[in-house]
Amino acid sequence: MTLVKISQKELGELLRKFKLEAYAGDGKYSDTPYGTKKYVCGRGIWRFTDEYAGDVVFSGVERLERVITLDKSIGICQMVYQGSVNPKTKIPSKKIFSFLKEALKALPVDYPFRGPDGRFISKKPEFEGFSYVNYIRQKRDLEFALGEEWIDSTGRRVYDGNWVYSLIMKKFDDVIIV
């Protein structure tokens, strides 16, 4: 196997690119036999999966892997997330999740975990009154991050979520993250 060096910036760009090809970018998913939705995308030696279960209450896992063979890979990093729509809201969950996707598309390369760090407000008229907040509670470059997110609509909380991201290992047999 050839040694692969990837910088944290390149890792961030790769994660952002794949996330935009998956859920955030309206990518194609497959239904799995155990009731989850699964997005798979990749290029060359990299494979990215995003698999989640649920609807108005959901949880999932995103994972970036170094592909060795068709049926063998090494996990590089992963993020576990969960969220739910406020059961008291009158806003359709479809609209809330459309806005969430809009926020997730704005994720930065330096911290490509969920949406942008801080507040996001869409310029699209259909999302007037909506705001997304991603509060990163802890972060160590692209090694570890912990955060929470929420969506407000005209001052009322309509969605809450939490996530944790981790680099699985910084050095592998054939991959070094510098």
TIFIKE-13754 format. One line per field, with one value per atom (N, C-alpha, C): residue number from 1; atom name; x, y, z. Coordinates in Angstrom, 3 decimals, m for minus. Example, Ala and Ser with C-alpha at 12.3 -4.5 7.8 and 13.67 -1.06 7.14 Angstrom:
<sites>
num: 1, 1, 1, 2, 2, 2
atomo: N, CA, C, N, CA, C
x: 13.190, 12.300, 13.200, 12.850, 13.670, 12.900
y: m5.690, m4.500, m3.300, m2.250, m1.060, 0.030
z: 7.800, 7.800, 7.800, 7.080, 7.140, 7.870
</sites>
This chain:
<sites>
num: 1, 1, 1, 2, 2, 2, 3, 3, 3, 4, 4, 4, 5, 5, 5, 6, 6, 6, 7, 7, 7, 8, 8, 8, 9, 9, 9, 10, 10, 10, 11, 11, 11, 12, 12, 12, 13, 13, 13, 14, 14, 14, 15, 15, 15, 16, 16, 16, 17, 17, 17, 18, 18, 18, 19, 19, 19, 20, 20, 20, 21, 21, 21, 22, 22, 22, 23, 23, 23, 24, 24, 24, 25, 25, 25, 26, 26, 26, 27, 27, 27, 28, 28, 28, 29, 29, 29, 30, 30, 30, 31, 31, 31, 32, 32, 32, 33, 33, 33, 34, 34, 34, 35, 35, 35, 36, 36, 36, 37, 37, 37, 38, 38, 38, 39, 39, 39, 40, 40, 40, 41, 41, 41, 42, 42, 42, 43, 43, 43, 44, 44, 44, 45, 45, 45, 46, 46, 46, 47, 47, 47, 48, 48, 48, 49, 49, 49, 50, 50, 50, 51, 51, 51, 52, 52, 52, 53, 53, 53, 54, 54, 54, 55, 55, 55, 56, 56, 56, 57, 57, 57, 58, 58, 58, 59, 59, 59, 60, 60, 60, 61, 61, 61, 62, 62, 62, 63, 63, 63, 64, 64, 64, 65, 65, 65, 66, 66, 66, 67, 67, 67, 68, 68, 68, 69, 69, 69, 70, 70, 70, 71, 71, 71, 72, 72, 72, 73, 73, 73, 74, 74, 74, 75, 75, 75, 76, 76, 76, 77, 77, 77, 78, 78, 78, 79, 79, 79, 80, 80, 80, 81, 81, 81, 82, 82, 82, 83, 83, 83, 84, 84, 84, 85, 85, 85, 86, 86, 86, 87, 87, 87, 88, 88, 88, 89, 89, 89, 90, 90, 90, 91, 91, 91, 92, 92, 92, 93, 93, 93, 94, 94, 94, 95, 95, 95, 96, 96, 96, 97, 97, 97, 98, 98, 98, 99, 99, 99, 100, 100, 100, 101, 101, 101, 102, 102, 102, 103, 103, 103, 104, 104, 104, 105, 105, 105, 106, 106, 106, 107, 107, 107, 108, 108, 108, 109, 109, 109, 110, 110, 110, 111, 111, 111, 112, 112, 112, 113, 113, 113, 114, 114, 114, 115, 115, 115, 116, 116, 116, 117, 117, 117, 118, 118, 118, 119, 119, 119, 120, 120, 120, 121, 121, 121, 122, 122, 122, 123, 123, 123, 124, 124, 124, 125, 125, 125, 126, 126, 126, 127, 127, 127, 128, 128, 128, 129, 129, 129, 130, 130, 130, 131, 131, 131, 132, 132, 132, 133, 133, 133, 134, 134, 134, 135, 135, 135, 136, 136, 136, 137, 137, 137, 138, 138, 138, 139, 139, 139, 140, 140, 140, 141, 141, 141, 142, 142, 142, 143, 143, 143, 144, 144, 144, 145, 145, 145, 146, 146, 146, 147, 147, 147, 148, 148, 148, 149, 149, 149, 150, 150, 150, 151, 151, 151, 152, 152, 152, 153, 153, 153, 154, 154, 154, 155, 155, 155, 156, 156, 156, 157, 157, 157, 158, 158, 158, 159, 159, 159, 160, 160, 160, 161, 161, 161, 162, 162, 162, 163, 163, 163, 164, 164, 164, 165, 165, 165, 166, 166, 166, 167, 167, 167, 168, 168, 168, 169, 169, 169, 170, 170, 170, 171, 171, 171, 172, 172, 172, 173, 173, 173, 174, 174, 174, 175, 175, 175, 176, 176, 176, 177, 177, 177, 178, 178, 178
atomo: N, CA, C, N, CA, C, N, CA, C, N, CA, C, N, CA, C, N, CA, C, N, CA, C, N, CA, C, N, CA, C, N, CA, C, N, CA, C, N, CA, C, N, CA, C, N, CA, C, N, CA, C, N, CA, C, N, CA, C, N, CA, C, N, CA, C, N, CA, C, N, CA, C, N, CA, C, N, CA, C, N, CA, C, N, CA, C, N, CA, C, N, CA, C, N, CA, C, N, CA, C, N, CA, C, N, CA, C, N, CA, C, N, CA, C, N, CA, C, N, CA, C, N, CA, C, N, CA, C, N, CA, C, N, CA, C, N, CA, C, N, CA, C, N, CA, C, N, CA, C, N, CA, C, N, CA, C, N, CA, C, N, CA, C, N, CA, C, N, CA, C, N, CA, C, N, CA, C, N, CA, C, N, CA, C, N, CA, C, N, CA, C, N, CA, C, N, CA, C, N, CA, C, N, CA, C, N, CA, C, N, CA, C, N, CA, C, N, CA, C, N, CA, C, N, CA, C, N, CA, C, N, CA, C, N, CA, C, N, CA, C, N, CA, C, N, CA, C, N, CA, C, N, CA, C, N, CA, C, N, CA, C, N, CA, C, N, CA, C, N, CA, C, N, CA, C, N, CA, C, N, CA, C, N, CA, C, N, CA, C, N, CA, C, N, CA, C, N, CA, C, N, CA, C, N, CA, C, N, CA, C, N, CA, C, N, CA, C, N, CA, C, N, CA, C, N, CA, C, N, CA, C, N, CA, C, N, CA, C, N, CA, C, N, CA, C, N, CA, C, N, CA, C, N, CA, C, N, CA, C, N, CA, C, N, CA, C, N, CA, C, N, CA, C, N, CA, C, N, CA, C, N, CA, C, N, CA, C, N, CA, C, N, CA, C, N, CA, C, N, CA, C, N, CA, C, N, CA, C, N, CA, C, N, CA, C, N, CA, C, N, CA, C, N, CA, C, N, CA, C, N, CA, C, N, CA, C, N, CA, C, N, CA, C, N, CA, C, N, CA, C, N, CA, C, N, CA, C, N, CA, C, N, CA, C, N, CA, C, N, CA, C, N, CA, C, N, CA, C, N, CA, C, N, CA, C, N, CA, C, N, CA, C, N, CA, C, N, CA, C, N, CA, C, N, CA, C, N, CA, C, N, CA, C, N, CA, C, N, CA, C, N, CA, C, N, CA, C, N, CA, C, N, CA, C, N, CA, C, N, CA, C, N, CA, C, N, CA, C, N, CA, C, N, CA, C, N, CA, C, N, CA, C, N, CA, C, N, CA, C, N, CA, C, N, CA, C, N, CA, C, N, CA, C, N, CA, C, N, CA, C, N, CA, C, N, CA, C, N, CA, C, N, CA, C, N, CA, C, N, CA, C, N, CA, C, N, CA, C, N, CA, C
x: 0.839, 0.000, 0.878, 0.426, 1.141, 0.766, 1.757, 1.506, 0.753, m0.326, m1.138, m1.027, m0.572, m0.565, m1.697, m2.458, m3.570, m3.534, m3.575, m3.563, m4.957, m5.034, m6.343, m7.222, m6.617, m7.388, m7.958, m7.135, m7.608, m8.693, m8.530, m9.555, m10.857, m10.788, m11.981, m12.662, m11.852, m12.414, m13.096, m12.477, m13.029, m14.357, m14.392, m15.628, m16.735, m16.414, m17.414, m17.958, m17.072, m17.477, m18.433, m18.062, m18.909, m20.238, m20.235, m21.491, m22.460, m21.891, m22.734, m23.229, m22.603, m23.077, m24.070, m24.183, m25.062, m26.333, m26.706, m27.969, m28.091, m27.073, m27.160, m27.390, m26.853, m26.976, m28.029, m28.965, m30.028, m29.493, m28.452, m27.890, m28.865, m28.511, m29.344, m29.021, m30.063, m29.882, m30.539, m30.179, m30.854, m31.475, m32.604, m33.237, m32.553, m32.158, m31.492, m32.525, m32.170, m33.110, m33.543, m32.774, m33.135, m33.731, m34.288, m35.098, m34.364, m33.092, m32.363, m32.242, m31.904, m31.571, m30.057, m29.427, m27.969, m27.489, m26.647, m25.971, m24.549, m24.073, m22.689, m22.111, m20.963, m20.273, m18.775, m18.019, m16.582, m15.854, m14.559, m13.663, m12.345, m11.833, m10.513, m10.453, m9.566, m9.353, m10.303, m11.218, m12.092, m13.531, m14.192, m15.628, m16.260, m17.398, m18.145, m19.537, m19.991, m21.352, m22.063, m23.332, m24.201, m25.445, m25.665, m26.788, m27.594, m28.913, m29.750, m31.089, m31.713, m33.033, m33.939, m35.205, m36.177, m36.694, m37.506, m38.098, m38.095, m39.189, m39.216, m38.316, m38.010, m36.970, m36.026, m34.724, m33.801, m32.423, m31.628, m30.221, m29.465, m28.161, m27.389, m25.898, m25.168, m23.702, m23.161, m22.221, m21.449, m20.060, m19.469, m18.162, m17.349, m16.094, m15.150, m14.175, m13.976, m13.110, m12.070, m10.931, m9.893, m10.177, m10.517, m10.848, m9.563, m9.509, m8.362, m8.691, m9.801, m10.326, m11.833, m12.515, m13.963, m14.674, m14.198, m14.866, m14.001, m12.958, m12.133, m11.812, m12.012, m11.714, m11.290, m10.710, m10.267, m11.006, m11.652, m12.335, m11.332, m11.560, m10.700, m11.339, m12.592, m13.304, m14.792, m15.519, m16.963, m17.656, m18.929, m19.754, m21.072, m21.481, m22.765, m23.662, m24.890, m25.795, m27.200, m27.970, m29.376, m30.126, m31.417, m32.219, m33.692, m34.480, m35.930, m36.636, m37.792, m38.673, m39.517, m39.717, m40.562, m41.979, m42.502, m43.836, m44.960, m44.704, m45.744, m45.788, m44.810, m44.786, m45.869, m46.390, m47.398, m46.725, m45.422, m44.694, m44.435, m44.718, m44.479, m42.996, m42.741, m41.358, m40.594, m41.275, m40.619, m39.983, m40.667, m40.133, m38.948, m39.053, m37.958, m36.713, m36.880, m35.721, m35.181, m36.029, m35.530, m34.634, m35.042, m34.212, m32.917, m33.007, m31.804, m30.807, m31.285, m30.393, m29.747, m30.512, m29.979, m28.825, m28.984, m27.923, m26.727, m26.990, m25.905, m25.049, m25.640, m24.880, m23.856, m24.036, m23.142, m21.987, m21.752, m20.707, m19.329, m18.481, m17.148, m16.153, m15.109, m14.076, m13.278, m13.056, m12.226, m12.928, m14.233, m14.999, m16.215, m16.012, m17.117, m17.920, m18.505, m19.220, m20.708, m21.393, m22.804, m22.919, m23.638, m23.731, m22.652, m22.788, m21.781, m21.777, m20.612, m20.490, m21.138, m22.115, m22.833, m24.213, m24.704, m26.072, m26.080, m27.076, m27.277, m28.706, m28.858, m30.180, m30.180, m31.125, m31.218, m31.776, m31.351, m31.885, m33.115, m33.443, m34.591, m35.894, m36.833, m38.075, m38.893, m38.830, m39.627, m39.143, m37.935, m37.396, m37.356, m38.130, m38.163, m38.613, m37.913, m38.229, m37.499, m36.825, m36.081, m34.633, m34.074, m32.637, m32.108, m30.891, m30.195, m29.024, m28.843, m27.689, m26.940, m25.638, m24.759, m23.753, m23.823, m22.947, m21.940, m20.692, m19.649, m19.111, m19.419, m19.045, m17.564, m17.005, m15.590, m15.067, m13.822, m13.226, m11.705, m11.099, m9.642, m9.332, m9.188, m8.950, m9.944, m9.457, m10.359, m10.203, m9.707, m9.547, m10.792, m11.462, m12.628, m13.485, m14.781, m15.699, m17.017, m17.644, m18.913, m19.797, m21.019, m21.865, m23.346, m24.064, m25.521, m26.022, m27.181, m27.770, m29.253, m29.811, m31.251, m31.744, m33.040, m33.695, m34.826, m34.860, m35.956, m36.751, m38.041, m38.890, m39.698, m39.507, m40.117, m40.012, m38.801, m38.513, m38.884, m39.454, m39.829, m38.961, m38.517, m37.677, m38.527, m38.114, m38.873, m38.070, m36.750, m35.889, m34.686, m34.259, m33.050, m32.241, m30.918, m30.051, m28.723, m28.034, m26.704, m25.830, m24.519, m23.599, m22.232, m21.495, m20.108, m19.312, m18.173, m17.300, m15.952, m15.325, m14.010, m13.186, m11.912, m10.938, m10.713, m10.799, m10.669, m9.216, m8.314, m6.878, m6.188, m5.067, m4.356, m3.322, m2.872, m1.885, m2.316, m2.328, m2.706, m1.504, m1.649, m0.545, m0.174, m1.181, m0.886, m1.483, m2.049, m2.608, m2.090, m1.557, m1.108, m1.835, m2.493, m3.154, m2.210, m1.803, m0.798, m1.404
y: m1.186, 0.000, 1.242, 2.264, 3.523, 4.403, 5.067, 5.991, 7.208, 7.572, 8.731, 9.763, 10.968, 12.069, 13.009, 13.392, 14.316, 15.365, 16.628, 17.706, 17.850, 18.548, 18.786, 19.607, 20.538, 21.326, 20.424, 19.515, 18.590, 17.668, 17.228, 16.396, 17.171, 18.433, 19.277, 19.466, 19.691, 19.853, 18.572, 17.436, 16.144, 15.887, 16.130, 15.940, 16.847, 18.115, 19.065, 18.594, 18.210, 17.757, 16.559, 15.564, 14.375, 14.681, 15.523, 15.865, 16.551, 17.371, 18.046, 17.092, 15.937, 14.915, 13.963, 14.047, 13.147, 13.908, 13.835, 14.410, 15.907, 16.675, 18.134, 18.564, 17.804, 18.163, 17.385, 16.792, 16.017, 14.859, 14.200, 13.037, 11.866, 10.839, 9.628, 8.711, 8.200, 7.256, 5.937, 4.924, 3.637, 3.275, 2.596, 2.075, 0.755, 0.601, m0.633, m1.630, m2.903, m3.916, m3.685, m2.916, m2.699, m1.326, m0.703, 0.497, 1.821, 1.858, 3.130, 3.613, 4.882, 5.468, 5.620, 5.259, 5.275, 5.962, 6.965, 7.641, 7.096, 6.814, 6.368, 7.145, 7.758, 8.425, 8.302, 8.516, 8.408, 8.627, 8.728, 8.881, 8.238, 7.466, 6.871, 6.032, 6.401, 5.621, 5.994, 6.957, 7.450, 7.024, 6.651, 6.351, 7.076, 7.725, 8.447, 7.841, 7.534, 7.037, 7.910, 8.087, 8.780, 7.913, 7.350, 6.439, 6.901, 7.040, 7.489, 6.775, 6.826, 6.229, 7.260, 7.194, 8.071, 9.117, 10.002, 11.084, 12.341, 12.615, 13.816, 13.651, 12.417, 12.087, 11.140, 11.480, 10.685, 10.618, 9.654, 9.578, 8.954, 9.263, 8.736, 8.795, 8.262, 8.224, 8.552, 9.490, 9.759, 9.187, 8.632, 7.995, 8.161, 8.550, 8.614, 7.466, 6.707, 5.531, 5.582, 4.965, 4.719, 3.318, 3.215, 1.929, 1.164, m0.070, m0.949, m1.876, m2.612, m3.457, m3.247, m3.925, m3.760, m4.023, m4.994, m5.319, m5.066, m4.249, m3.901, m2.415, m1.763, m0.335, m0.019, 1.154, 1.630, 2.926, 3.018, 4.251, 5.353, 6.527, 7.687, 8.610, 8.967, 9.813, 9.525, 9.898, 9.716, 10.736, 10.930, 11.828, 11.121, 11.172, 10.635, 11.842, 11.799, 12.938, 12.445, 13.328, 13.031, 14.348, 14.288, 15.506, 15.183, 16.225, 16.045, 17.374, 17.255, 18.395, 18.550, 19.781, 20.055, 19.559, 18.629, 18.071, 19.104, 20.252, 21.274, 22.243, 22.164, 23.116, 22.805, 23.837, 23.693, 23.699, 23.981, 24.031, 22.604, 22.282, 20.925, 20.548, 19.322, 18.874, 18.943, 18.743, 18.823, 20.203, 21.247, 22.611, 22.815, 22.295, 22.420, 21.712, 20.503, 19.762, 20.375, 21.008, 21.734, 22.888, 23.575, 24.662, 24.112, 22.978, 22.360, 22.039, 21.474, 21.172, 22.449, 23.515, 24.800, 25.249, 25.081, 25.450, 24.506, 23.218, 22.247, 22.479, 23.032, 23.343, 24.448, 25.236, 26.370, 25.980, 24.686, 24.282, 24.696, 25.190, 25.648, 24.490, 24.688, 23.669, 23.448, 24.523, 24.364, 23.607, 23.607, 22.817, 22.202, 21.190, 20.633, 19.567, 19.946, 18.960, 18.969, 20.011, 20.139, 21.405, 22.416, 23.660, 24.628, 25.879, 26.867, 27.084, 27.413, 27.715, 29.067, 29.109, 30.359, 30.331, 31.509, 31.655, 31.687, 31.029, 31.034, 31.462, 32.414, 32.854, 32.803, 32.090, 31.946, 33.215, 33.481, 34.624, 34.222, 32.930, 32.466, 32.891, 33.451, 33.957, 32.886, 31.638, 30.591, 30.273, 30.754, 30.512, 31.778, 32.780, 34.018, 33.706, 34.255, 34.021, 32.833, 32.014, 30.859, 31.253, 30.680, 30.828, 29.512, 29.183, 27.964, 28.397, 27.718, 27.995, 26.686, 26.723, 25.593, 26.070, 25.503, 25.904, 24.786, 25.031, 24.029, 24.208, 23.250, 23.335, 23.066, 22.128, 21.775, 21.480, 21.883, 21.506, 21.516, 20.545, 20.448, 20.173, 21.247, 21.121, 20.108, 19.198, 18.179, 16.854, 16.914, 15.692, 15.348, 16.357, 16.110, 17.366, 17.199, 18.320, 17.799, 18.634, 18.307, 19.533, 19.344, 20.519, 20.230, 21.328, 21.238, 22.235, 21.949, 22.827, 22.969, 24.064, 24.245, 25.174, 25.106, 25.981, 26.685, 27.993, 28.818, 29.335, 29.485, 30.116, 31.187, 32.391, 33.573, 33.496, 33.181, 33.199, 31.945, 30.948, 29.703, 28.552, 27.758, 26.598, 25.536, 25.118, 24.105, 22.820, 22.876, 21.716, 21.812, 20.665, 20.562, 19.365, 19.500, 18.387, 18.451, 17.341, 17.234, 16.380, 16.584, 15.788, 15.714, 14.657, 14.513, 13.942, 14.559, 14.174, 13.766, 12.760, 12.339, 11.755, 12.128, 11.452, 10.119, 9.025, 7.723, 7.478, 7.781, 7.682, 8.724, 9.245, 10.255, 9.626, 8.438, 7.767, 6.313, 5.883, 4.535, 3.897, 2.654, 1.997, 2.749, 3.260, 3.894, 5.295, 5.879, 7.218, 8.008, 9.196, 10.087, 11.411, 11.876, 13.176, 14.178, 15.157, 16.119, 17.476
z: 0.000, 0.000, 0.000, m0.670, m0.756, 0.428, 1.004, 2.113, 1.595, 2.270, 1.891, 3.005, 2.659, 3.618, 3.246, 4.239, 4.002, 5.109, 4.744, 5.728, 6.330, 7.446, 8.051, 7.111, 6.367, 5.409, 4.314, 3.786, 2.755, 3.306, 4.552, 5.194, 5.311, 5.732, 5.828, 4.488, 3.436, 2.094, 1.624, 1.916, 1.541, 2.255, 3.566, 4.329, 3.806, 3.584, 3.080, 1.731, 0.838, m0.500, m0.413, 0.393, 0.502, 1.181, 2.200, 2.871, 1.908, 0.999, 0.011, m1.073, m1.190, m2.124, m1.453, m0.148, 0.605, 1.026, 2.284, 2.770, 2.499, 2.841, 2.707, 1.265, 0.324, m1.080, m1.836, m1.149, m1.785, m2.619, m2.104, m2.791, m2.794, m3.492, m3.581, m2.404, m1.788, m0.675, m1.042, m0.281, m0.430, 0.911, 0.843, 2.054, 2.382, 3.640, 4.045, 4.564, 4.650, 5.147, 6.594, 7.354, 8.759, 9.002, 7.957, 8.133, 8.162, 7.796, 7.762, 6.327, 6.201, 4.908, 4.884, 3.755, 3.697, 2.421, 2.614, 1.506, 1.452, 0.262, 0.087, m1.093, m0.877, m1.972, m1.741, m2.763, m2.610, m3.903, m3.779, m4.920, m4.585, m5.521, m5.331, m4.066, m3.162, m1.934, m0.808, m1.022, 0.048, m0.160, 0.943, 0.933, 2.113, 1.856, 2.883, 2.958, 4.169, 4.358, 5.383, 5.185, 6.132, 6.238, 7.415, 7.617, 8.823, 8.629, 9.741, 9.749, 10.912, 11.097, 11.750, 11.417, 12.042, 11.081, 11.637, 10.850, 11.709, 12.414, 13.258, 14.476, 14.854, 15.827, 15.086, 15.062, 14.255, 14.907, 14.451, 14.832, 13.665, 13.599, 12.492, 12.731, 11.763, 11.813, 10.430, 10.402, 9.186, 9.410, 8.340, 8.500, 7.220, 7.386, 6.272, 6.435, 5.342, 5.386, 4.277, 4.550, 3.549, 3.018, 1.731, 1.128, 0.824, 1.291, 1.032, m0.139, 0.011, m1.059, m1.084, m1.978, m2.075, m0.749, 0.014, 1.270, 2.504, 2.365, 3.528, 3.499, 4.642, 4.756, 6.183, 6.349, 7.665, 7.954, 9.107, 9.494, 9.794, 9.232, 9.466, 10.507, 10.287, 11.244, 11.139, 12.190, 12.155, 13.033, 12.738, 13.525, 13.827, 15.064, 15.495, 15.775, 15.300, 15.485, 15.789, 16.409, 16.671, 16.744, 16.477, 16.537, 16.568, 16.830, 16.844, 16.607, 15.984, 15.780, 17.031, 17.462, 18.621, 18.310, 19.122, 18.830, 18.909, 19.534, 19.666, 18.481, 17.587, 16.481, 15.452, 14.844, 13.783, 12.399, 12.361, 11.089, 10.622, 9.365, 8.862, 8.972, 9.393, 9.558, 8.232, 7.125, 5.816, 5.611, 6.011, 5.874, 6.821, 8.024, 8.999, 8.470, 7.938, 7.423, 6.132, 5.342, 4.163, 4.602, 5.658, 6.180, 6.792, 7.493, 8.064, 6.945, 5.851, 4.719, 4.182, 4.119, 3.660, 4.557, 5.861, 6.805, 6.680, 6.505, 6.406, 5.157, 4.119, 2.901, 3.136, 4.180, 4.467, 5.393, 5.595, 6.524, 6.017, 6.918, 6.522, 6.423, 5.624, 5.441, 6.730, 7.510, 8.714, 9.837, 9.869, 10.846, 10.151, 9.316, 8.519, 9.256, 10.373, 11.185, 10.858, 11.191, 10.831, 9.988, 10.454, 9.690, 10.128, 9.730, 10.117, 11.623, 12.172, 13.602, 13.840, 14.720, 14.984, 14.360, 13.993, 13.475, 11.950, 11.370, 9.924, 9.643, 8.729, 8.286, 6.766, 6.199, 4.748, 4.125, 2.912, 2.170, 1.343, 1.341, 0.571, 1.258, 0.501, 1.114, 1.836, 1.364, 2.022, 3.435, 3.785, 5.128, 5.973, 5.601, 6.374, 7.810, 8.774, 10.183, 10.786, 9.964, 10.452, 10.755, 11.802, 12.050, 12.600, 12.157, 12.585, 13.440, 14.561, 15.416, 15.629, 15.384, 15.640, 16.679, 17.857, 18.945, 19.187, 18.787, 18.988, 20.410, 21.269, 22.684, 22.904, 22.175, 22.288, 20.900, 20.637, 19.365, 19.488, 18.834, 18.727, 17.271, 16.500, 15.064, 14.491, 13.666, 13.122, 13.854, 15.100, 15.883, 16.682, 17.225, 18.074, 18.128, 18.115, 18.308, 18.862, 19.648, 20.292, 20.164, 19.738, 19.575, 19.665, 19.631, 19.590, 18.567, 18.029, 17.019, 17.308, 16.838, 16.966, 15.877, 15.638, 14.675, 15.390, 15.205, 15.712, 14.515, 14.711, 13.710, 14.421, 14.001, 14.636, 16.165, 16.628, 18.057, 18.832, 18.187, 18.874, 18.401, 19.343, 19.032, 18.343, 17.148, 16.401, 16.193, 16.473, 16.259, 17.197, 17.728, 18.556, 18.086, 18.119, 17.761, 18.498, 18.547, 19.166, 18.267, 18.357, 17.551, 18.216, 17.889, 18.335, 17.168, 16.922, 15.816, 16.387, 15.774, 16.243, 15.105, 15.111, 14.276, 14.972, 14.246, 14.891, 15.275, 14.376, 14.655, 13.792, 14.248, 13.474, 12.542, 12.870, 12.028, 11.845, 10.599, 10.237, 9.543, 9.146, 8.429, 7.153, 6.450, 5.177, 5.018, 6.093, 6.038, 7.230, 6.958, 8.033, 7.858, 8.916, 8.878, 9.527, 8.743, 9.213, 9.448
</sites>
